[in-house]
Amino acid sequence: MPLSSDEVGRLPAAVTMKQASDALGISLDVLYHLARTGEFPVVRLGRRLVVPKTALLQLLGMAEETTSNPESA
């Protein structure tokens, strides 16, 4: 079952592949395939692959907009 937007918002800075697959509503096999082909952003920590929360939020269309240029405000 996919995670709710509240549950996704409470995730830590880096999530497991299982948490990411749950949030996206796809299987772990598909997620690992996407990671291997470079279609999904992952970070290798030792032998583990983790997903940066910011990348997951962007893929879900939930990334918070930030103002990087104060002159444009």
Buried (B, 14 or more C-beta within 10 A) or exposed (E): EEBEEEEBEEBEEBBBBEBBBBBBEBEEEEBBEBBEEEEBBBEEEEEEBBBBBEBBBEBBEEEEEEEEEEEEE
